[in-house]
Amino acid sequence: MALGPSASFKNNNRMKELEQGLLMQPWAWLQLAENSLMVKAYITKQGYALLVSDLQQVWHEEVDASVVSQRAKELNKRLTAPPAAFLCHLDDLLCPLLKDTTFPSEATFTCDHVAEALILRVRSELSGLPFYWNFHCIPASPSLVSQHLVRPLMGMSLALQCQVRELATLLRMKDLEIQDYQESGAVLSRDRLKTEPFEENSFLEQFMVEKLPEACSVGNGRPFVTNLQSLYMAVTRQEIQVRQEHLGTEDLQPSSSASPPGAENQLVNQPKELISSALSLPVPEKESTGTSGSRQRPQLSKVKRKKLRGLFS
């Protein structure tokens, strides 16, 4: 049955919200028995958007509440509930797992490759009954891969290059400061702290030979997920702001909160501060991956049952 203009408009807005919300999520790590996957997800009461990659391919699924309702009926014949209840349960299963891979999941995740598609299967319990769900992910379009990976990674590379230039400038200024101390008669109190003046070209050449092989080891993608998601999100938010300025509208902000109230606008409106924070040297940590804000869970019914010292004295 064809949708009327009003229904079609609302559906398009919901799909745009899912697209926008997914873009603002960080990548997370999902270790399955047979696969290691990079995943990002965004779930609301109206549907969900999921992006999955094994670094060889990228898959995507985006569905609304009507698809959720139909699939739930096919997979869970003994459960009767509104689509929002199933979406809430999926969020409860995915959110903790994507935030912390050591979190003991209440669900079992497996995946299968069917032709070019990837099916991520979930098995858990809901209201005391078995609950099954299949994410039917198809190959992501080139534009989607560009939006979520190519452009953010290019932006991150440029940001890190800018950071290197700023640090090199700071080191040269520090060398001039030390030289001024020495010309004023200052003597280094601890010989082991003596350094040679910074030479940028020599440093870069040495880095390329000694550090580059290890530094650019992508592996299975986990170092990217573990260390660089703050920068990734800063870059994607900057992209969103530029797009909003270009369109002259704020309508692209998703209504479902993946951050505390007001945090989204604060981060988007202060990209320089956010990027400055994100450019701090990466320390391995578990990254948070929010999928949606807190929601009231619909009821389910069963059918059957130290101070610093100076270097010079």
WOVENMO-V96673 format. One record per pair of residues at least 4 apart in sequence whose ideal C-beta (glycine too) atoms are under 6 Angstrom apart, sorted by the first residue. I is the first residue (numbers start at 1). J is the second residue. D is the distance in whole Angstrom. If there is no record, write none. Layout:
BEGIN
((I & J & D) (I & J & D))
END
This chain:
BEGIN
((3 & 7 & 4) (3 & 8 & 4) (14 & 46 & 5) (14 & 64 & 6) (17 & 21 & 6) (17 & 254 & 5) (18 & 47 & 6) (18 & 49 & 4) (18 & 62 & 6) (20 & 252 & 5) (20 & 254 & 5) (21 & 42 & 4) (21 & 254 & 4) (22 & 42 & 4) (22 & 49 & 4) (23 & 236 & 6) (25 & 40 & 4) (25 & 42 & 5) (26 & 229 & 4) (26 & 232 & 6) (26 & 233 & 5) (26 & 287 & 5) (26 & 289 & 5) (27 & 38 & 5) (27 & 40 & 5) (27 & 225 & 5) (28 & 39 & 5) (28 & 98 & 4) (28 & 289 & 4) (29 & 101 & 5) (29 & 222 & 6) (29 & 225 & 5) (30 & 37 & 5) (30 & 39 & 5) (31 & 36 & 6) (32 & 109 & 6) (35 & 111 & 6) (36 & 220 & 5) (37 & 52 & 5) (37 & 54 & 6) (38 & 53 & 5) (38 & 221 & 5) (38 & 225 & 6) (39 & 52 & 5) (40 & 51 & 5) (41 & 50 & 5) (41 & 94 & 5) (41 & 291 & 5) (42 & 49 & 5) (42 & 291 & 6) (43 & 48 & 4) (43 & 87 & 6) (43 & 91 & 4) (43 & 291 & 4) (43 & 292 & 5) (44 & 256 & 4) (44 & 292 & 5) (45 & 84 & 5) (46 & 65 & 5) (47 & 63 & 5) (47 & 64 & 4) (47 & 65 & 6) (49 & 62 & 4) (50 & 61 & 5) (50 & 135 & 6) (51 & 60 & 5) (51 & 148 & 6) (52 & 59 & 5) (52 & 137 & 6) (53 & 58 & 4) (55 & 221 & 5) (58 & 140 & 4) (58 & 145 & 5) (59 & 118 & 4) (59 & 137 & 3) (60 & 137 & 6) (60 & 140 & 4) (60 & 144 & 6) (61 & 135 & 5) (61 & 136 & 6) (61 & 137 & 5) (63 & 67 & 4) (65 & 83 & 4) (68 & 83 & 4) (68 & 86 & 6) (69 & 83 & 4) (72 & 76 & 5) (72 & 86 & 5) (75 & 132 & 4) (76 & 131 & 6) (76 & 132 & 6) (78 & 129 & 5) (78 & 303 & 5) (78 & 304 & 6) (79 & 129 & 6) (80 & 301 & 5) (80 & 303 & 5) (81 & 85 & 4) (81 & 300 & 5) (82 & 298 & 5) (84 & 298 & 5) (85 & 298 & 4) (85 & 300 & 6) (88 & 295 & 6) (88 & 297 & 5) (89 & 126 & 5) (91 & 95 & 5) (91 & 291 & 5) (91 & 292 & 5) (93 & 107 & 5) (93 & 124 & 6) (94 & 98 & 6) (94 & 291 & 6) (95 & 291 & 5) (96 & 103 & 5) (97 & 103 & 6) (97 & 105 & 5) (98 & 289 & 4) (99 & 288 & 5) (99 & 289 & 6) (100 & 286 & 5) (106 & 124 & 5) (107 & 122 & 5) (107 & 124 & 4) (108 & 123 & 5) (109 & 122 & 6) (110 & 121 & 5) (111 & 118 & 6) (111 & 120 & 5) (112 & 119 & 5) (113 & 118 & 6) (114 & 119 & 6) (116 & 139 & 5) (117 & 138 & 5) (118 & 137 & 5) (119 & 134 & 5) (119 & 136 & 6) (120 & 135 & 4) (121 & 134 & 5) (122 & 133 & 4) (123 & 132 & 6) (124 & 131 & 5) (125 & 131 & 6) (126 & 131 & 4) (127 & 300 & 4) (140 & 144 & 4) (140 & 145 & 5) (145 & 149 & 5) (146 & 150 & 4) (146 & 151 & 6) (149 & 153 & 6) (152 & 232 & 6) (152 & 235 & 5) (152 & 236 & 5) (155 & 235 & 4) (156 & 231 & 5) (156 & 235 & 5) (163 & 279 & 5) (168 & 200 & 5) (171 & 198 & 4) (175 & 197 & 5) (175 & 198 & 6) (181 & 186 & 4) (181 & 312 & 5) (182 & 186 & 6) (186 & 312 & 4) (188 & 194 & 6) (188 & 311 & 6) (188 & 312 & 6) (189 & 313 & 4) (193 & 311 & 6) (206 & 210 & 6) (207 & 211 & 5) (208 & 212 & 5) (211 & 215 & 5) (212 & 216 & 6) (222 & 226 & 6) (223 & 227 & 6) (224 & 228 & 5) (226 & 284 & 5) (227 & 282 & 4) (227 & 284 & 6) (228 & 232 & 6) (229 & 287 & 4) (230 & 278 & 4) (231 & 278 & 4) (234 & 274 & 5) (234 & 275 & 5) (234 & 278 & 4) (237 & 267 & 6) (237 & 268 & 5) (238 & 271 & 5) (241 & 268 & 5) (241 & 271 & 6) (244 & 252 & 6) (256 & 292 & 5) (256 & 293 & 6) (257 & 293 & 4) (258 & 290 & 4) (259 & 263 & 4) (259 & 264 & 5) (262 & 266 & 6) (265 & 269 & 6) (267 & 274 & 5) (270 & 274 & 6) (271 & 275 & 6))
END
